[in-house]
Amino acid sequence: MRLSKGYFITLKEDAKDEDSTSGNLLVRSGMIKKVGSGIYMFLPLGLKVFRKIEKVIREEMNNIGSQELLMPSLLPEDYFVASGRKEVFGDDMFYLDDRAGRHYVLGPTHEELFVEACRDLIKSYKDMPISIYQMANKYRDEIRSRYGLIRTREFEMKDAYTFDKDLEGLDKSYDLMFNAYKKIFDRLGINYKIVRASNGAMGGLLSEEFQAITDIGEDTLVLCEKCGLSTNDEICECNGEIEISKDRKKKKELLHTPNCGTIDDIYNNYHIEAKDTCKTMIYKVDGKFYAFMVRGDREVNEYKILKLLGAKNVEMATFEEDEEVTGAAVGFAGPIDLSVPVIIDREVEGMKNFLVGANKTDYHFINTNLDDFKYEMVADIRNITEDDVCPVCGEKLTFKHGIEVGNTFKLGTKYSEAMGLLYSDENNELKPVVMGSYGIGIARIMAALVEQNHDDNGIIFPEIVAPYDYSIVIVNIKDEDQVRVANDLYDYLTNKGYDVLLDDRDARAGFKFKDMDLIGIPKRIVVGKRASEGIVEYKERTSSDIKEYDIEALKKEV
């Protein structure tokens, strides 16, 4: 492309309202433009990068025999009612009605539709395995869109689904897809970790995530260098040895604590350390209230509660519900004489003489012990922290931030049973199809690559996804020799199959160099004052070295 005739715009200052490096650089470089909260347009330069990422994904999917199709984004609400996921997604879905009053949603995901696609195809065990995929837009009404392309309300996803007759077949399909994912992310040059994760709204038997390691990211990864543990903090077990207090038990006492509804308030006013306190959190689990008790400096893990109680839904009680259950203002809940089941964390079992809320506004109990109240069970119900040890080998853990760029699920029969996708087995008995689901966030990959590959001058794209392979910069467009040499090189490289950007704008050379660095093109050729001698300059984006080349020698090297 010749810049003087193309769509090209860059910003010299940081973009407004962007809270991530990738969001800022992608806007500044003219790759994307925000049009609303969590809604972006892809401009020509950004779309080229996007399409190159798609190309890599499509090649590896096709290599394993997965077939591409395309689903609609406007979906009848009935599909999500049938699968039981309307309540799971809740307000995260966009709802709308047509002129006849029929209910629709903008698809947040497409499991239900892929089941529908296979309903007429799969009748017998002989019809499987099947592997199909699409690249299509998803829509989710995020409470808080942030980090540029990392959390948006409209996004394109590559989602694939496999259909097998049994778990053995699913294992084979899963491994095939899993290895294809590793090839995709390796080819794209992403620094990533594969971690075990929660099944979330997808449900199923197994969930693994491909996490791009970055300084930002909404996920926290728990890693152990010794044994290779790699997991999302949401599901990481806290199985370290429990420290049993050797203190002598004291008798509990009521302490007046006006306006001290937080652990920090207690410390600031009474100098009681958080590790010597316990907080009692009221949750509603499938409509029933429970109290969960953890050490004062710990956090309750809602996923672990779901698994522990075999529940479908866990949500923290509202302020009004909390006050109704405890009879006190929020911040003064405690386990003593509480009317709802109390579940305590394993760590609490080893504590003595700790502070708890008294279920009375402005009061706590000090010197509380386990025999001062009733509890239903002891379980691991808290988030793992950096002072915990590896639950597998007991060594020190490492915590890193990650951007989830891919995920793989063994769904099992969750959706096929709910929606009646059955097949006849060898004995002519009807059985539910066994499914797998596999997703890749294409825009998230683009953002993750920028987060991992940039410097003070701009983006450093890996060659495989860079918008152009070469940039050719004409220092002085009024110099006929420079224009002639630049156009000759442009034609030569283009004919060789390279993507080439010719900067033939009437602007200062330094201005052009800054733009080329900002947009992250891997190789730059500068046609300057020695063009009449057949000499040009060559520089790679990742190097500070500038080399002079005879034009014919440069052509041979290319």
N, C-alpha and C positions, 0 to 999 in steps of 0.2 A: 504494500500500500504506500502511496505517496501522500505524506502528511498534508501537503498543501491542498490536496483535493479530498481529504478524508475527514471523518468525524473524530476529533481528538481534543480533549480538554483536560487540563490538570490544575490543581490548586497549589499555590505556593505556601499557604498557611494551613495549620491543622484544621480538620473538619469539625464543625460544631456538632454537639450532641452525640459524639462517638466515644464509647467508653472502653475501647480496646485498640491495641496497636493495629490489628488487621483491619478493623472497621475504618479507622482513620486513614490508613495507607490505601485501602481499596477505593475509598471515596476520593482522596487526594489525587490518585493516579488516574481517575476517570474510568475506573472499572465498573463501579456501581453508583447509584444515586438513591438516597432515601426519599420516599414519597409519603411515608406515614410510619407510625410506630410499628417496627418489625416488618416493614414492607419496603422492598428495594426493587428498582429496575436494574437490569444488567445492560450496560452500555456496550458498544461494539468491542472494545478492548477486553472487557471482562467476560463477555460472552465467548470470545475465542478461547480464553483460559478454561471456562466452564465446559465448552464442547470438547476440549482436549482431555479433560478429566473423564468426561462421559465416554470418550473413545477407548480409553484404557479399561474402564469398567466393562464396557460392552464386549471388548475383545476377550477378556478373561471369562466372562459369563458364557459367551458363545463357545469358547474352548472346552467347556465342560458339558456342552450339549443342552444348556438351558435356552429356551426359546422366548423371544421378546414378544410382548403384546402391549396393549394400552387400555387402561381402565378410565371410565369417566370420573370427573371430580364431583359432579352433582349426583348424590346417591339418595335413594329412597330411605327414609328413616327406619322403615320396617326391618331392614337387614340388621341394624344394630339392636333393635328390640329383640329380634330372634336369637341373636348371639348373647344377649344379656349385657352388652357393653354400653348401652345408652347411659345407664346409671354410672358405669365406671368412668366414662369420659365426662359426663355431666356438662358443666359450663365450658369445658375446653373445646367443645364442638360449636361450629357455626350452624345455626338452624334457620330454615326459611320455608315458606309455603308458596305453592304455585297459585294461580288464579282460581283453581278449583278447590283450594283448601287442603291439598295433599301435602304431607310433611316431608321435607328433604333436609339433608345435611351436606355441608362441604366436607368431603372425605378426609378424616384425620389419619386414616390408614385403610388398607384394602383387604384384610384377611377374608371378610365376609364375601366380597366380590370374587375373590379367587376361588373360594368354595363354589360359588355359583357358576363360575366358568367351567369347573370340572364336573358339575352335576350330571350333564348329559354324556360326558366322555367316559367317566369311570363307572363301570358296571361290574367288572370282574377283576380278580387279582391279576389277570393277564394284562390289564390295561395300565399297570404301573410297573416301574416308577415314572413319574412325571415331574419335570422341572420347568417352571415358567417364571418370567420376570417382566418388569416394566420400569420405565423412568417417567415418573409423573409427579404432579404437584400435590402436596398435602396442605391441609389448613387446620390450624389449632389456635384457639383464642387465648394466647398466652397472657397470664396476669401481668408479667413483666418481661417484655421483649428487651434483650440487651446483647452486648458484645457483637454488634454488627450482624454478620451472617450466621453467628453461632446459635442464637435463639431468635427465630423469626416467626411470624404468624402465617406466612406462606413460604413453602420451601419445596424443592424438588428432591425426591428420594428414589433411589434404585431399590425396589423391594422385590424379592424373589420368594417363591414358595415351592416346596417339594411335597409330593404325595406318594406314600408308600403303603404296602399292605401290612407291615408290622414294624416293631421297634428295630429289628435287625436291619431292615431296609432303610429306615430313617437314619440309623447310624452311618450307613454307607453314603447316603445322600448328604448328610450333614458334613461328613469329613471332606467330601468332594467340594462342597461350597466353602467350607472353612479354609481349605488350602487355596482355593481361588481368591478368597479375600486376602490372604497373606501375599499372594502374588501381586494383587492390585496395589496394596499399600506399599509393598517393596518397590514396585516399578515407579510409583509416584514419589518415592523418596521421603516418605513420612516417618518420623521417629515415633514409634508407637509401642504400646504394651497391650497384651491380651489379658483381660481380667474377667473373673467370674462376677456375675451381677445378679440383681433381683429380677424376677420375671415381670413385675409391675402389672400394667394393664393388659399385657400380652398373655400372661398366664403360661402354663406349660411345664415342661420337665427340666429344662436347662436353659440358662441364658449366659452368653459371653459377649463381652464388648471389646471393640478395638478402640483404644484410647490414644489419641495424639498427645504426647507430653508437651505441655506449655506452661508458661508462668500464670496464665489465667485458665479458666475452665470451671464449670459448675460441679464437676466430679472430682472427688478426692480418691486417689489410688493408694492402696496399701501394698508395699513391696518388701520382700525379704531377699537380700542378696545371697544369703547362705543357702536356703532351701528352694528359692525360686517362687515363693508364694507371690501371687499377683491377683489382687481382688479389689473390688469396689468397697470403700469403707462402709457402705450401707449394709453389706452382708458379712463383713469380717467378724469372726467370733472373737470374744474376749476370754480366752481360755487360760490366761496366765495363772500362776499359783496365787491363791487368795491370801492376803496378809491378815493374820488373826491378831487383833489387838490384845496385848498382855496387860492392859490397864485393869484395875479392879473396878467392878461395876459400882456405879453410884446411884443414888435415888433421884428419879426425875423431879424437876422443879418447874413451876410455871414462871415464865419470865415476861415482864411487860416490855414489849418492843414496838412502841408507837411509830407508825410510818416506816416500818422496816419490812417491806414486802418482797425484797430481793436478797439474794446471797451477798451482794455487794453492800447493801444497807447494813446487814448484820455485821459484816467485817468492819465497816467504817465506824459503826457506833459501839460495837461490843468486842471488837478485835478477835472474833472467833473465825478461824480459817475455814475456807470452803470445804476442805477435806474432812473437817470435823462436823459437818452438817449433812443432812439429807433433805432432798426436796421431793415432794409428793405431787405428781402431775395427774390431773384428772382427764381421762380420755373416754370417748364413746366408741365402743367396738361392736359393730353390727347392731347398733341401737342400744347396747347395754353399757352402763358406766362402770369403769374400773379405775383404781388408783395404782399408779406405777411409781416406784420409789427408787431413786438413784442417789449416789453421793452428790453433794452440792455442786461440785465442779464438773459433773458429767451431764450428758444429754441422753434423753430417752430415744431409742431407735424404733421408729414406727414399723419398719419392715420386720424386725424381729418379733414385734408384738403380733403382727399378722400371721407369721409362721407359727409362733408359739400357741396361739389360740385357734388356728385354722380359720381365721376370719377373712371376710371379703372386703371390709372397709374399716379403717381406723382414722379417727379425726380427734384433734384436741377439743375438749369441751369449750364452749363459748364462756365468756365471763359470767353471763347469767346462769348457765348450767353449773359452772364451777361453784358459784356462790350457793346455789340450791343444794348441791351435794354436800358441801362442807359446812354450810351455815355461817361462813365467814367471807370477808373480802378476799379477792384474788391475791395470792402471795402468802396466805396463812394456812394453806391446806397441810394436813398431817395425817398419819396413819392411825392415831389413837381414837378409838370409838367411832370409826368411820363406818357408814352404813353400806358401803360398796366393797367388792372384793379388792384386797390389796395384794399386789405382786411386787416382790422386792428383787433388786439386782443381786447377783452373786457376791459382788464386792461389799454390799451392805451387810451380808451375813457375817463378815469378819470384824465389823465395827462395834465399838462400845462408847457409851456416854456421848452420844451425838445430839445435835440440835434438830428439832423438827417443828413444823407448824402445829399450832394447838387447835385448829379448826375454830378459832375465835379471833376476831379482828384485833390486831395489835398485840397478839400474844404468841409466844413460842414455848415449847418445852425444851429445857436443857437436860443433859445427862440421861437421855432416852436410851433404852436398850431393847433388844428384840422381844424380850418377855413382857414388855409394857404394852404390846398390841398384838392383834391377830393378823396373820397374813396367809394367803391361800397357797402360794408357791414361791420358790426361789428359782430364778432363771437369768440367763444372760440377756438383758434388755437394754443395754446401753451402747452408744457409739464407741468404737475403739479410738484411742488417743495416742499421741506420739510417745507417751511414757509407758505404754503397754509393750509387751514382747510378742514375738511371732507366735501365733496359736499352734503352729506346726512344730517348730524347732526351738522356740524359746529365745531366739536371738533378737537383736535390735531391729526395729522396723524403719522403713523409709516411707515418707509421705510425699506424693507429688500431685500436682493438678493435671487434669486431663480434659480434652474435648472428645466426646464420644463421636467418632466418625463412622463407625459400623457396629452392627450387632447381629448376633445369630441366636435363634431360639429353636429348641426342640419343643414344638407345640403339643405333640402327642395327638390325642383325639378331642381336645377341648372344643374346637370349632366344628369338626365333622359331626360330633355327637349332637351339638346344639342345633345344627342346621340340617341334620339328616343326610349327610354325605356318606353313604354306605356302599359296600361292594360284596359280591358273593365270593367266598373263599373256595379252597379246593374241595370242601365237603358241602358246597352249596349253602353255607350258612352266611347270613348277613352280618357284617362287621364294620365298624367305623374306620374310615381312612385315617392313616397316621401322617401328620403334617409337620413340616418344618418351615420357619419363616426367617428371612435374612434381609437386613436393610443396610443401606449406605447413604449417608447425607452428603450430597454432592457439593452443595455450597459450603457446608462445614469443612469439607476437605480443602476447599479453596482458602477459607479463613485460617485453618490450621497450618497450611503451607506458608502463609504469610507470617503467622505468629512465630513459626520456627525458622523462617528464612528472611531476615531483613537486617538492615543496618541503618546508620544515621541518614543515609542518602535515599533510602527507599526499599523497595521489594527486591528480593533475590530469588526469582522463580527457578525451580529445577528445569532443565532444558525440555523435559518431556511435556510440560504444561505451559511453558512461557508463551505469551501471545505471539511472539515472533522469535525466530532463531537468530536473526541478525538485524542490527540497525546500521544503517549507513547515514552518516551525518556529513552534509556539505557545509564546510566552514563559511564559504562566501558564494552565495548563489549567483552573484554577478560575474564570477570568474568562469569563463566558458570551459576552460580545461577541467576545473573541478566538477562542473555539471556534467560534462561529457564522460569523465571517468566514473563518476558516481552512477550515472544511468547505465553505463556498460556493466559495472559490477552488479547492479540491481537486476538487470536482465539475465546475467550469467547465473547468479545464485538462484533466481526464481526458476529458471529453466532446469536447474539441478534438483528442483523439488523443495527448496527451502522456503520458509515463510520469512519475508524480508520487509522491513519498514524503512522507507527512504525519507529521511528528514530533510525536505527541500524547502522548509519555511524560510521566509526572509526574517531571520532573527539572529541574535548574537549566539556565537558558538557555545559559550558557557551556559546560556539558557537552554540550549538543546541538549547539552551533556547532562544537565540536571534532570531533564525530563526523561532521558533514556535510562538513567540510573533509577529514577523513581518508579518507572513501570517494570523494571526488572528483566530487561532483555539480556540474555546470557553473553552475547558477543557484539562488539561495536567496532565498526570500521569508520575511520575519520578520513575524509578526503579534503586535504588542505592545500597549503601553498606549494607542496612538492608534487602535486598531481601532474604538472606539466613534465616532470622528470620520470613519471611512472611509479611514484612512491606514495604509499598511503600508510596510515597508522592503524594498529589493531590492538584492542584491549578487551579482556574478559571482565565480566561484572564482578567476579569474586577476587580479582587481582588488581593491584595498584600498578603493575608493570604495563608500560606502553611500548610496543614494538613497531619498528618500521619494516614494511614489506614492499618488495617489488610486486607490482600488480599481478604479473604472470605467475610469480612464485606463490603468491597468496591463492590464486585460483587453483594451482596444482595441489596445494596443501588442503584446501577445502575438498 
